[in-house]
Amino acid sequence: MKKRLPSIDIQNAYVTLLWKYLLYRHGYMESVRIYSNLIYAYLHMLRVGIEINLRFRAQINSTMTHETLEKIATFDNGNIQ
């Protein structure tokens, strides 16, 4: 048997507690709808976060490339004179 991380056990406990609360409060069908909406919102936020991270990294790489090209152009320009 694999040893699970404590954080996964804690997440499972919270998910189970949420599910039981939704069942008690709203019934099965409404609980499924609410839980599905929560999962959809989480996955959407995850996708947005990944997109922001990718664009941010591209911007940093672009800036670094631009700075490097500027240095090379300045160096080449200095040798021509």
N, CA, C and O atoms as a printed pandas DataFrame, in Angstrom:
     atom_number atom_name residue_name chain_id  residue_number  x_coord  y_coord  z_coord
0              1         N          MET        A               1    0.838   -1.184    0.000
1              2        CA          MET        A               1    0.000    0.000    0.000
2              3         C          MET        A               1    0.880    1.242    0.000
3              4         O          MET        A               1    1.841    1.328    0.765
4              5         N          LYS        A               2    0.549    2.212   -0.866
5              6        CA          LYS        A               2    1.312    3.447   -0.949
6              7         C          LYS        A               2    1.018    4.333    0.251
7              8         O          LYS        A               2   -0.098    4.357    0.771
8              9         N          LYS        A               3    2.035    5.053    0.673
9             10        CA          LYS        A               3    1.844    6.021    1.753
10            11         C          LYS        A               3    1.369    7.329    1.124
11            12         O          LYS        A               3    2.024    7.888    0.245
12            13         N          ARG        A               4    0.210    7.805    1.597
13            14        CA          ARG        A               4   -0.340    9.052    1.075
14            15         C          ARG        A               4    0.162   10.229    1.897
15            16         O          ARG        A               4    0.506   10.093    3.071
16            17         N          LEU        A               5    0.193   11.368    1.258
17            18        CA          LEU        A               5    0.586   12.578    1.954
18            19         C          LEU        A               5   -0.531   13.017    2.896
19            20         O          LEU        A               5   -1.708   12.825    2.591
20            21         N          PRO        A               6   -0.179   13.599    4.026
21            22        CA          PRO        A               6   -1.208   14.066    4.963
22            23         C          PRO        A               6   -2.145   15.094    4.325
23            24         O          PRO        A               6   -3.328   15.141    4.664
24            25         N          SER        A               7   -1.637   15.911    3.414
25            26        CA          SER        A               7   -2.482   16.928    2.794
26            27         C          SER        A               7   -3.604   16.293    1.969
27            28         O          SER        A               7   -4.703   16.843    1.897
28            29         N          ILE        A               8   -3.340   15.152    1.351
29            30        CA          ILE        A               8   -4.374   14.458    0.584
30            31         C          ILE        A               8   -5.451   13.924    1.521
31            32         O          ILE        A               8   -6.640   13.993    1.211
32            33         N          ASP        A               9   -5.035   13.398    2.656
33            34        CA          ASP        A               9   -6.012   12.927    3.649
34            35         C          ASP        A               9   -6.874   14.079    4.153
35            36         O          ASP        A               9   -8.080   13.918    4.340
36            37         N          ILE        A              10   -6.266   15.232    4.371
37            38        CA          ILE        A              10   -7.012   16.402    4.831
38            39         C          ILE        A              10   -7.986   16.866    3.753
39            40         O          ILE        A              10   -9.136   17.192    4.050
40            41         N          GLN        A              11   -7.525   16.895    2.492
41            42        CA          GLN        A              11   -8.408   17.273    1.389
42            43         C          GLN        A              11   -9.589   16.313    1.294
43            44         O          GLN        A              11  -10.732   16.740    1.124
44            45         N          ASN        A              12   -9.312   15.031    1.404
45            46        CA          ASN        A              12  -10.387   14.033    1.343
46            47         C          ASN        A              12  -11.401   14.237    2.465
47            48         O          ASN        A              12  -12.604   14.089    2.253
48            49         N          ALA        A              13  -10.918   14.572    3.648
49            50        CA          ALA        A              13  -11.823   14.813    4.769
50            51         C          ALA        A              13  -12.720   16.018    4.495
51            52         O          ALA        A              13  -13.920   15.964    4.764
52            53         N          TYR        A              14  -12.160   17.092    3.968
53            54        CA          TYR        A              14  -12.957   18.280    3.654
54            55         C          TYR        A              14  -13.955   18.021    2.535
55            56         O          TYR        A              14  -15.091   18.491    2.594
56            57         N          VAL        A              15  -13.538   17.277    1.519
57            58        CA          VAL        A              15  -14.439   16.954    0.410
58            59         C          VAL        A              15  -15.600   16.097    0.908
59            60         O          VAL        A              15  -16.752   16.326    0.538
60            61         N          THR        A              16  -15.295   15.120    1.738
61            62        CA          THR        A              16  -16.342   14.259    2.299
62            63         C          THR        A              16  -17.296   15.065    3.166
63            64         O          THR        A              16  -18.511   14.883    3.092
64            65         N          LEU        A              17  -16.750   15.954    3.987
65            66        CA          LEU        A              17  -17.579   16.810    4.838
66            67         C          LEU        A              17  -18.477   17.712    3.985
67            68         O          LEU        A              17  -19.664   17.859    4.273
68            69         N          LEU        A              18  -17.915   18.306    2.948
69            70        CA          LEU        A              18  -18.704   19.157    2.051
70            71         C          LEU        A              18  -19.820   18.360    1.393
71            72         O          LEU        A              18  -20.964   18.811    1.338
72            73         N          TRP        A              19  -19.486   17.174    0.895
73            74        CA          TRP        A              19  -20.492   16.346    0.225
74            75         C          TRP        A              19  -21.631   15.978    1.184
75            76         O          TRP        A              19  -22.805   16.066    0.825
76            77         N          LYS        A              20  -21.277   15.570    2.390
77            78        CA          LYS        A              20  -22.310   15.209    3.373
78            79         C          LYS        A              20  -23.171   16.408    3.743
79            80         O          LYS        A              20  -24.381   16.275    3.921
80            81         N          TYR        A              21  -22.550   17.578    3.859
81            82        CA          TYR        A              21  -23.311   18.786    4.161
82            83         C          TYR        A              21  -24.267   19.107    3.011
83            84         O          TYR        A              21  -25.437   19.411    3.246
84            85         N          LEU        A              22  -23.779   19.043    1.774
85            86        CA          LEU        A              22  -24.642   19.323    0.624
86            87         C          LEU        A              22  -25.810   18.341    0.563
87            88         O          LEU        A              22  -26.945   18.738    0.296
88            89         N          LEU        A              23  -25.534   17.068    0.810
89            90        CA          LEU        A              23  -26.613   16.074    0.804
90            91         C          LEU        A              23  -27.662   16.392    1.874
91            92         O          LEU        A              23  -28.864   16.345    1.611
92            93         N          TYR        A              24  -27.198   16.712    3.063
93            94        CA          TYR        A              24  -28.112   17.025    4.159
94            95         C          TYR        A              24  -28.936   18.271    3.838
95            96         O          TYR        A              24  -30.141   18.310    4.085
96            97         N          ARG        A              25  -28.287   19.266    3.297
97            98        CA          ARG        A              25  -28.922   20.571    3.099
98            99         C          ARG        A              25  -29.792   20.632    1.843
99           100         O          ARG        A              25  -30.838   21.282    1.850
100          101         N          HIS        A              26  -29.364   19.949    0.744
101          102        CA          HIS        A              26  -30.017   20.162   -0.552
102          103         C          HIS        A              26  -30.571   18.908   -1.214
103          104         O          HIS        A              26  -31.315   19.021   -2.188
104          105         N          GLY        A              27  -30.245   17.746   -0.736
105          106        CA          GLY        A              27  -30.683   16.530   -1.408
106          107         C          GLY        A              27  -29.698   16.129   -2.500
107          108         O          GLY        A              27  -28.786   16.880   -2.844
108          109         N          TYR        A              28  -29.903   14.936   -3.032
109          110        CA          TYR        A              28  -28.916   14.349   -3.942
110          111         C          TYR        A              28  -28.732   15.145   -5.235
111          112         O          TYR        A              28  -27.610   15.530   -5.564
112          113         N          MET        A              29  -29.823   15.399   -5.975
113          114        CA          MET        A              29  -29.710   16.035   -7.293
114          115         C          MET        A              29  -29.134   17.447   -7.199
115          116         O          MET        A              29  -28.278   17.825   -7.999
116          117         N          GLU        A              30  -29.599   18.218   -6.235
117          118        CA          GLU        A              30  -29.080   19.586   -6.080
118          119         C          GLU        A              30  -27.627   19.557   -5.613
119          120         O          GLU        A              30  -26.840   20.427   -5.989
120          121         N          SER        A              31  -27.266   18.574   -4.805
121          122        CA          SER        A              31  -25.873   18.431   -4.357
122          123         C          SER        A              31  -24.956   18.132   -5.527
123          124         O          SER        A              31  -23.855   18.674   -5.616
124          125         N          VAL        A              32  -25.409   17.268   -6.426
125          126        CA          VAL        A              32  -24.620   16.949   -7.621
126          127         C          VAL        A              32  -24.420   18.207   -8.456
127          128         O          VAL        A              32  -23.318   18.464   -8.943
128          129         N          ARG        A              33  -25.488   18.999   -8.623
129          130        CA          ARG        A              33  -25.399   20.232   -9.412
130          131         C          ARG        A              33  -24.420   21.225   -8.775
131          132         O          ARG        A              33  -23.569   21.786   -9.464
132          133         N          ILE        A              34  -24.540   21.437   -7.480
133          134        CA          ILE        A              34  -23.670   22.378   -6.774
134          135         C          ILE        A              34  -22.218   21.909   -6.841
135          136         O          ILE        A              34  -21.316   22.696   -7.125
136          137         N          TYR        A              35  -22.004   20.635   -6.580
137          138        CA          TYR        A              35  -20.647   20.092   -6.576
138          139         C          TYR        A              35  -20.030   20.169   -7.966
139          140         O          TYR        A              35  -18.849   20.485   -8.108
140          141         N          SER        A              36  -20.828   19.880   -8.990
141          142        CA          SER        A              36  -20.340   19.982  -10.372
142          143         C          SER        A              36  -19.958   21.418  -10.698
143          144         O          SER        A              36  -18.944   21.655  -11.355
144          145         N          ASN        A              37  -20.755   22.376  -10.247
145          146        CA          ASN        A              37  -20.428   23.787  -10.471
146          147         C          ASN        A              37  -19.141   24.183   -9.761
147          148         O          ASN        A              37  -18.345   24.952  -10.300
148          149         N          LEU        A              38  -18.935   23.665   -8.559
149          150        CA          LEU        A              38  -17.695   23.952   -7.836
150          151         C          LEU        A              38  -16.481   23.393   -8.574
151          152         O          LEU        A              38  -15.454   24.063   -8.686
152          153         N          ILE        A              39  -16.603   22.178   -9.072
153          154        CA          ILE        A              39  -15.503   21.559   -9.818
154          155         C          ILE        A              39  -15.231   22.341  -11.104
155          156         O          ILE        A              39  -14.078   22.577  -11.464
156          157         N          TYR        A              40  -16.301   22.740  -11.791
157          158        CA          TYR        A              40  -16.142   23.527  -13.021
158          159         C          TYR        A              40  -15.424   24.846  -12.724
159          160         O          TYR        A              40  -14.505   25.227  -13.449
160          161         N          ALA        A              41  -15.836   25.541  -11.665
161          162        CA          ALA        A              41  -15.208   26.815  -11.307
162          163         C          ALA        A              41  -13.734   26.608  -10.951
163          164         O          ALA        A              41  -12.881   27.401  -11.350
164          165         N          TYR        A              42  -13.436   25.544  -10.202
165          166        CA          TYR        A              42  -12.049   25.257   -9.833
166          167         C          TYR        A              42  -11.195   24.987  -11.069
167          168         O          TYR        A              42  -10.098   25.531  -11.197
168          169         N          LEU        A              43  -11.691   24.154  -11.974
169          170        CA          LEU        A              43  -10.925   23.834  -13.173
170          171         C          LEU        A              43  -10.750   25.065  -14.069
171          172         O          LEU        A              43   -9.704   25.241  -14.693
172          173         N          HIS        A              44  -11.771   25.905  -14.126
173          174        CA          HIS        A              44  -11.664   27.135  -14.906
174          175         C          HIS        A              44  -10.598   28.051  -14.305
175          176         O          HIS        A              44   -9.778   28.608  -15.035
176          177         N          MET        A              45  -10.604   28.210  -12.979
177          178        CA          MET        A              45   -9.596   29.038  -12.322
178          179         C          MET        A              45   -8.197   28.460  -12.522
179          180         O          MET        A              45   -7.232   29.205  -12.690
180          181         N          LEU        A              46   -8.092   27.147  -12.503
181          182        CA          LEU        A              46   -6.813   26.496  -12.740
182          183         C          LEU        A              46   -6.312   26.794  -14.146
183          184         O          LEU        A              46   -5.137   27.107  -14.338
184          185         N          ARG        A              47   -7.203   26.697  -15.127
185          186        CA          ARG        A              47   -6.833   26.982  -16.518
186          187         C          ARG        A              47   -6.404   28.440  -16.686
187          188         O          ARG        A              47   -5.428   28.724  -17.380
188          189         N          VAL        A              48   -7.128   29.359  -16.057
189          190        CA          VAL        A              48   -6.774   30.775  -16.130
190          191         C          VAL        A              48   -5.420   31.009  -15.479
191          192         O          VAL        A              48   -4.597   31.753  -16.013
192          193         N          GLY        A              49   -5.181   30.386  -14.339
193          194        CA          GLY        A              49   -3.900   30.525  -13.655
194          195         C          GLY        A              49   -2.741   30.015  -14.490
195          196         O          GLY        A              49   -1.677   30.633  -14.523
196          197         N          ILE        A              50   -2.939   28.896  -15.160
197          198        CA          ILE        A              50   -1.890   28.347  -16.024
198          199         C          ILE        A              50   -1.626   29.288  -17.199
199          200         O          ILE        A              50   -0.474   29.520  -17.566
200          201         N          GLU        A              51   -2.689   29.825  -17.786
201          202        CA          GLU        A              51   -2.538   30.759  -18.904
202          203         C          GLU        A              51   -1.788   32.018  -18.479
203          204         O          GLU        A              51   -0.924   32.502  -19.210
204          205         N          ILE        A              52   -2.115   32.551  -17.300
205          206        CA          ILE        A              52   -1.406   33.728  -16.786
206          207         C          ILE        A              52    0.064   33.401  -16.576
207          208         O          ILE        A              52    0.933   34.193  -16.940
208          209         N          ASN        A              53    0.350   32.243  -15.993
209          210        CA          ASN        A              53    1.728   31.824  -15.763
210          211         C          ASN        A              53    2.494   31.716  -17.078
211          212         O          ASN        A              53    3.629   32.182  -17.175
212          213         N          LEU        A              54    1.875   31.099  -18.099
213          214        CA          LEU        A              54    2.545   30.954  -19.383
214          215         C          LEU        A              54    2.827   32.307  -20.030
215          216         O          LEU        A              54    3.917   32.533  -20.555
216          217         N          ARG        A              55    1.852   33.199  -19.991
217          218        CA          ARG        A              55    2.052   34.535  -20.574
218          219         C          ARG        A              55    3.103   35.323  -19.806
219          220         O          ARG        A              55    3.912   36.031  -20.405
220          221         N          PHE        A              56    3.095   35.203  -18.494
221          222        CA          PHE        A              56    4.085   35.900  -17.677
222          223         C          PHE        A              56    5.491   35.405  -17.995
223          224         O          PHE        A              56    6.418   36.200  -18.148
224          225         N          ARG        A              57    5.643   34.085  -18.091
225          226        CA          ARG        A              57    6.956   33.525  -18.426
226          227         C          ARG        A              57    7.401   33.936  -19.826
227          228         O          ARG        A              57    8.578   34.218  -20.051
228          229         N          ALA        A              58    6.457   33.971  -20.765
229          230        CA          ALA        A              58    6.782   34.396  -22.128
230          231         C          ALA        A              58    7.230   35.855  -22.126
231          232         O          ALA        A              58    8.156   36.229  -22.845
232          233         N          GLN        A              59    6.568   36.671  -21.314
233          234        CA          GLN        A              59    6.934   38.088  -21.221
234          235         C          GLN        A              59    8.333   38.242  -20.642
235          236         O          GLN        A              59    9.125   39.049  -21.130
236          237         N          ILE        A              60    8.641   37.466  -19.597
237          238        CA          ILE        A              60    9.975   37.535  -18.990
238          239         C          ILE        A              60   11.019   37.080  -19.998
239          240         O          ILE        A              60   12.052   37.731  -20.155
240          241         N          ASN        A              61   10.760   35.961  -20.689
241          242        CA          ASN        A              61   11.707   35.469  -21.688
242          243         C          ASN        A              61   11.875   36.470  -22.812
243          244         O          ASN        A              61   12.983   36.659  -23.312
244          245         N          SER        A              62   10.791   37.113  -23.215
245          246        CA          SER        A              62   10.840   38.117  -24.263
246          247         C          SER        A              62   11.680   39.309  -23.817
247          248         O          SER        A              62   12.481   39.832  -24.593
248          249         N          THR        A              63   11.502   39.737  -22.578
249          250        CA          THR        A              63   12.275   40.860  -22.043
250          251         C          THR        A              63   13.745   40.507  -21.971
251          252         O          THR        A              63   14.596   41.317  -22.339
252          253         N          MET        A              64   14.057   39.301  -21.500
253          254        CA          MET        A              64   15.449   38.872  -21.409
254          255         C          MET        A              64   16.073   38.790  -22.798
255          256         O          MET        A              64   17.220   39.193  -22.989
256          257         N          THR        A              65   15.329   38.272  -23.762
257          258        CA          THR        A              65   15.824   38.179  -25.133
258          259         C          THR        A              65   16.069   39.564  -25.699
259          260         O          THR        A              65   17.090   39.805  -26.342
260          261         N          HIS        A              66   15.134   40.479  -25.463
261          262        CA          HIS        A              66   15.268   41.844  -25.950
262          263         C          HIS        A              66   16.507   42.505  -25.345
263          264         O          HIS        A              66   17.267   43.162  -26.057
264          265         N          GLU        A              67   16.716   42.335  -24.029
265          266        CA          GLU        A              67   17.887   42.916  -23.374
266          267         C          GLU        A              67   19.172   42.335  -23.945
267          268         O          GLU        A              67   20.137   43.067  -24.161
268          269         N          THR        A              68   19.198   41.036  -24.191
269          270        CA          THR        A              68   20.376   40.388  -24.757
270          271         C          THR        A              68   20.653   40.906  -26.157
271          272         O          THR        A              68   21.801   41.197  -26.494
272          273         N          LEU        A              69   19.612   41.026  -26.979
273          274        CA          LEU        A              69   19.787   41.553  -28.333
274          275         C          LEU        A              69   20.267   43.004  -28.301
275          276         O          LEU        A              69   21.080   43.408  -29.132
276          277         N          GLU        A              70   19.770   43.782  -27.352
277          278        CA          GLU        A              70   20.222   45.173  -27.204
278          279         C          GLU        A              70   21.716   45.208  -26.865
279          280         O          GLU        A              70   22.460   46.022  -27.411
280          281         N          LYS        A              71   22.151   44.325  -25.964
281          282        CA          LYS        A              71   23.572   44.274  -25.595
282          283         C          LYS        A              71   24.431   43.878  -26.790
283          284         O          LYS        A              71   25.495   44.453  -27.020
284          285         N          ILE        A              72   23.963   42.898  -27.540
285          286        CA          ILE        A              72   24.712   42.448  -28.719
286          287         C          ILE        A              72   24.787   43.565  -29.752
287          288         O          ILE        A              72   25.850   43.798  -30.326
288          289         N          ALA        A              73   23.690   44.252  -29.996
289          290        CA          ALA        A              73   23.661   45.344  -30.960
290          291         C          ALA        A              73   24.578   46.466  -30.515
291          292         O          ALA        A              73   25.275   47.050  -31.345
292          293         N          THR        A              74   24.597   46.785  -29.220
293          294        CA          THR        A              74   25.476   47.829  -28.696
294          295         C          THR        A              74   26.925   47.397  -28.832
295          296         O          THR        A              74   27.783   48.199  -29.200
296          297         N          PHE        A              75   27.200   46.144  -28.540
297          298        CA          PHE        A              75   28.577   45.629  -28.655
298          299         C          PHE        A              75   29.033   45.675  -30.104
299          300         O          PHE        A              75   30.143   46.130  -30.380
300          301         N          ASP        A              76   28.194   45.210  -31.049
301          302        CA          ASP        A              76   28.537   45.218  -32.462
302          303         C          ASP        A              76   28.706   46.648  -32.966
303          304         O          ASP        A              76   29.614   46.929  -33.748
304          305         N          ASN        A              77   27.855   47.529  -32.532
305          306        CA          ASN        A              77   27.910   48.926  -32.935
306          307         C          ASN        A              77   29.206   49.559  -32.442
307          308         O          ASN        A              77   29.807   50.376  -33.141
308          309         N          GLY        A              78   29.639   49.181  -31.233
309          310        CA          GLY        A              78   30.872   49.717  -30.676
310          311         C          GLY        A              78   32.095   49.243  -31.457
311          312         O          GLY        A              78   33.076   49.979  -31.566
312          313         N          ASN        A              79   32.054   48.035  -31.996
313          314        CA          ASN        A              79   33.180   47.526  -32.755
314          315         C          ASN        A              79   33.275   48.130  -34.147
315          316         O          ASN        A              79   34.357   48.181  -34.732
316          317         N          ILE        A              80   32.153   48.585  -34.675
317          318        CA          ILE        A              80   32.149   49.140  -36.034
318          319         C          ILE        A              80   32.804   50.508  -36.046
319          320         O          ILE        A              80   33.453   50.868  -37.029
320          321         N          GLN        A              81   32.653   51.266  -34.995
321          322        CA          GLN        A              81   33.196   52.640  -34.973
322          323         C          GLN        A              81   34.665   52.643  -34.913
323          324         O          GLN        A              81   35.280   53.709  -34.888
